[in-house]
């Protein structure tokens, strides 16, 4: 909701800032750090000042939004975090800048998605041995679960990791990995997001339903020893990425 010009945000009143853009930046910064719990060093960037200046009427909003979105994306900010940040900016922006604020939100969202697309296309989509999607592609595919604030992946979805025995090596490990990959493709439901974990095995994110328990158990029914780990999906994309990386690292050690 945009701030009424006649009632400036409390952070700007009496702040003694020398220009409207300085006052807007200070109010935005104070509100976001207070409500979202960021450390100042994690929030501050030259591009936030540039965007505040543009919204105050002294710069190109499109160019400033592009720079802001690119910086936030490359700093590891999620789509939700960026939109939360812009929501706080809109809350302290004067009503007279309504059109510029809308433009900033639209442009930032577009550039953030563009950055994600470019990064995704630069990655291999398929594991060359198994033909399954890579972990990077899985993380992109499940982004929607973590982008929607109404979703609670830890309550509605499972993370399944099927790991090969560390005793398997060489040609036996390759054969076991191929057999496991084929079993996953045959057995897991269409809504499962499956990926190869290097030489470790496979991972999948799928809905937590009774109907999916049988297909999950079938991953251990092949001719090679497989350990199937089933847990609630992590509550954030970053935690999911960390869990997958740790399982992949275990497989890398086992395959040596």
C-alpha positions as CSV (number, residue, x, y, z in Angstrom):
1,X,0.0,0.0,0.0
2,X,1.4,3.4,-1.0
3,X,1.9,6.1,1.6
4,X,-0.3,9.2,1.4
5,X,1.7,12.3,0.5
6,X,0.0,14.2,3.3
7,X,1.2,11.7,5.9
8,X,4.8,10.9,5.3
9,X,6.2,7.7,6.8
10,X,7.3,8.0,10.4
11,X,10.8,7.0,9.5
12,X,11.0,10.1,7.3
13,X,9.5,12.6,9.7
14,X,12.1,14.6,11.4
15,X,14.9,12.5,10.1
16,X,16.8,15.4,8.8
17,X,17.6,13.8,5.4
18,X,18.7,16.3,2.8
19,X,16.6,15.1,-0.1
20,X,13.4,13.2,-0.8
21,X,15.4,10.3,-2.2
22,X,17.5,10.1,1.0
23,X,14.4,10.2,3.2
24,X,12.8,7.4,1.1
25,X,15.9,5.3,1.2
26,X,16.2,5.7,5.0
27,X,12.5,4.8,5.5
28,X,12.7,1.8,3.2
29,X,15.9,0.5,4.8
30,X,14.5,1.0,8.4
31,X,11.2,-0.7,7.6
32,X,12.8,-3.7,5.8
33,X,15.4,-4.4,8.4
34,X,12.9,-4.0,11.2
35,X,10.1,-6.2,9.6
36,X,12.2,-8.8,7.8
37,X,15.1,-9.2,10.2
38,X,17.9,-8.5,7.8
39,X,21.3,-7.4,9.0
40,X,22.2,-4.0,7.5
41,X,25.2,-5.5,5.7
42,X,22.9,-8.0,4.0
43,X,20.5,-5.4,2.8
44,X,22.7,-2.4,1.9
45,X,23.7,-2.0,-1.8
46,X,24.4,0.9,-4.1
47,X,21.4,-0.2,-6.2
48,X,18.9,0.4,-3.4
49,X,20.0,4.0,-3.3
50,X,19.7,4.2,-7.1
51,X,16.2,2.8,-7.0
52,X,15.1,5.2,-4.2
53,X,16.5,8.1,-6.2
54,X,14.6,7.0,-9.3
55,X,11.3,6.7,-7.4
56,X,11.8,10.1,-5.9
57,X,11.8,11.4,-9.5
58,X,15.5,11.9,-10.1
59,X,16.4,8.9,-12.2
60,X,15.4,6.2,-14.7
61,X,13.1,3.8,-12.9
62,X,13.5,1.0,-15.5
63,X,17.3,1.1,-15.4
64,X,17.4,1.4,-11.6
65,X,15.0,-1.6,-11.3
66,X,17.1,-3.7,-13.7
67,X,20.3,-3.0,-11.7
68,X,18.5,-3.7,-8.4
69,X,17.1,-7.0,-9.6
70,X,20.4,-8.2,-11.0
71,X,22.2,-7.4,-7.8
72,X,19.7,-9.0,-5.6
73,X,19.6,-12.2,-7.7
74,X,23.3,-12.5,-7.9
75,X,23.5,-12.0,-4.1
76,X,21.3,-15.0,-3.6
77,X,18.0,-13.3,-2.8
78,X,15.0,-15.4,-3.6
79,X,12.0,-14.2,-5.6
80,X,9.9,-13.9,-2.4
81,X,12.6,-11.9,-0.6
82,X,12.9,-9.5,-3.5
83,X,9.1,-9.0,-3.6
84,X,9.0,-8.6,0.2
85,X,11.6,-5.9,-0.1
86,X,9.7,-4.1,-2.8
87,X,6.5,-4.4,-0.7
88,X,8.3,-2.5,2.0
89,X,9.5,0.1,-0.5
90,X,5.9,0.6,-1.8
91,X,4.7,1.0,1.8
92,X,6.9,4.1,2.3
93,X,6.7,5.5,-1.2
94,X,4.5,8.7,-1.6
95,X,1.3,8.2,-3.5
96,X,2.5,10.6,-6.1
97,X,5.1,8.0,-7.1
98,X,2.5,5.2,-7.5
99,X,3.1,4.7,-11.2
100,X,6.9,4.6,-10.8
101,X,6.6,2.1,-8.0
102,X,4.4,-0.2,-10.1
103,X,6.9,0.0,-12.9
104,X,9.7,-0.8,-10.5
105,X,7.9,-4.0,-9.2
106,X,7.1,-5.2,-12.7
107,X,10.6,-4.6,-14.1
108,X,12.3,-6.1,-11.1
109,X,10.2,-9.3,-11.2
110,X,10.9,-9.6,-15.0
111,X,14.6,-9.2,-14.7
112,X,14.9,-11.6,-11.7
113,X,13.1,-14.3,-13.8
114,X,15.3,-13.5,-16.7
115,X,18.4,-14.0,-14.6
116,X,17.1,-17.3,-13.3
117,X,16.4,-18.4,-16.9
118,X,19.8,-17.5,-18.1
119,X,21.4,-19.4,-15.3
120,X,19.2,-22.4,-15.8
121,X,20.0,-22.6,-19.6
122,X,23.7,-22.3,-18.8
123,X,23.5,-25.6,-16.8
124,X,23.4,-29.1,-18.2
125,X,19.8,-30.2,-17.9
126,X,20.4,-33.9,-18.0
127,X,22.9,-36.2,-16.4
128,X,24.9,-37.7,-19.2
129,X,25.0,-41.2,-17.7
130,X,21.4,-41.7,-16.5
131,X,19.5,-39.2,-18.6
132,X,17.8,-37.9,-15.5
133,X,17.6,-34.2,-14.9
134,X,20.4,-32.7,-12.9
135,X,20.0,-31.4,-9.3
136,X,20.2,-27.8,-10.7
137,X,17.2,-28.4,-12.9
138,X,15.3,-30.1,-10.0
139,X,15.9,-26.9,-7.9
140,X,14.5,-24.8,-10.6
141,X,11.5,-27.1,-11.1
142,X,10.5,-27.0,-7.4
143,X,11.0,-23.2,-7.1
144,X,7.2,-22.8,-7.4
145,X,6.8,-24.7,-4.1
146,X,8.9,-22.2,-2.3
147,X,7.7,-19.1,-4.1
148,X,4.1,-19.5,-3.1
149,X,3.7,-18.2,0.5
150,X,0.6,-20.4,0.9
151,X,2.6,-23.6,0.3
152,X,4.2,-25.5,3.1
153,X,6.5,-28.0,1.4
154,X,7.6,-29.6,4.7
155,X,4.0,-30.5,5.3
156,X,2.8,-31.5,1.8
157,X,5.9,-33.0,0.1
158,X,8.6,-35.6,0.7
159,X,12.3,-35.6,-0.1
160,X,13.3,-39.1,-1.2
161,X,16.9,-40.0,-1.6
162,X,17.9,-43.5,-2.9
163,X,21.6,-44.1,-2.3
164,X,23.7,-46.9,-3.7
165,X,25.8,-49.0,-1.3
166,X,29.3,-47.5,-0.8
167,X,30.7,-51.0,-1.5
168,X,29.7,-50.8,-5.1
169,X,32.4,-49.5,-7.4
170,X,33.5,-49.4,-11.0
171,X,31.3,-51.1,-13.6
172,X,29.1,-52.6,-10.8
173,X,28.3,-49.1,-9.5
174,X,27.4,-47.8,-13.0
175,X,25.1,-50.8,-13.6
176,X,23.4,-50.2,-10.3
177,X,23.0,-46.5,-11.0
178,X,21.4,-47.2,-14.3
179,X,19.1,-49.8,-12.9
180,X,18.0,-47.4,-10.1
181,X,17.4,-44.6,-12.5
182,X,15.2,-46.8,-14.7
183,X,13.3,-48.0,-11.6
184,X,12.6,-44.4,-10.6
185,X,11.4,-43.5,-14.0
186,X,9.1,-46.5,-14.1
187,X,7.7,-46.4,-10.6
188,X,7.5,-42.8,-9.3
189,X,4.4,-40.8,-10.2
190,X,4.3,-38.2,-12.9
191,X,4.2,-35.3,-10.4
192,X,7.5,-36.4,-8.8
193,X,10.5,-34.2,-9.6
194,X,13.4,-36.6,-10.0
195,X,17.2,-35.9,-10.4
196,X,20.4,-37.8,-10.5
197,X,22.8,-37.3,-7.6
198,X,26.0,-38.0,-9.5
199,X,27.3,-41.4,-8.5
200,X,25.4,-41.4,-5.3
201,X,22.0,-42.3,-6.6
202,X,18.8,-40.4,-7.2
203,X,16.7,-37.8,-5.4
204,X,13.0,-37.0,-5.8
205,X,10.6,-34.4,-4.4
206,X,7.0,-35.6,-4.5
207,X,3.6,-35.1,-2.8
208,X,3.3,-36.7,0.7
209,X,0.4,-39.1,-0.1
210,X,-0.3,-42.7,0.9
211,X,-0.5,-43.6,-2.8
212,X,3.2,-42.7,-3.2
213,X,4.6,-44.9,-0.5
214,X,4.5,-48.1,-2.7
215,X,6.4,-46.5,-5.5
216,X,9.0,-45.1,-3.1
217,X,9.5,-48.6,-1.5
218,X,10.0,-50.0,-5.0
219,X,13.3,-48.1,-5.4
220,X,14.9,-50.6,-3.0
221,X,13.5,-53.7,-4.8
222,X,16.1,-54.0,-7.5
223,X,19.1,-56.4,-7.7
224,X,21.5,-54.0,-6.1
225,X,21.7,-52.8,-2.5
226,X,20.0,-49.4,-2.2
227,X,19.3,-47.3,0.9
228,X,16.1,-45.2,0.6
229,X,15.9,-42.2,2.9
230,X,12.5,-40.5,3.2
231,X,12.0,-37.2,5.0
232,X,9.8,-34.2,4.9
233,X,10.8,-31.7,2.2
234,X,13.0,-29.0,3.7
235,X,11.1,-25.8,4.5
236,X,13.3,-23.6,2.2
237,X,14.9,-24.0,-1.2
238,X,18.3,-23.2,0.3
239,X,18.0,-26.1,2.8
240,X,16.9,-28.4,0.1
241,X,19.9,-27.5,-2.0
242,X,22.1,-28.2,1.0
243,X,20.6,-31.6,1.7
244,X,21.0,-32.6,-1.9
245,X,24.6,-31.4,-2.0
246,X,25.5,-33.4,1.1
247,X,24.0,-36.6,-0.4
248,X,25.9,-36.0,-3.7
249,X,29.1,-35.5,-1.8
250,X,28.7,-38.9,0.0
251,X,28.2,-40.6,-3.3
252,X,31.3,-38.9,-4.7
253,X,33.4,-40.3,-1.9
254,X,31.9,-43.8,-2.3
255,X,32.5,-43.8,-6.0
256,X,36.3,-43.2,-5.7
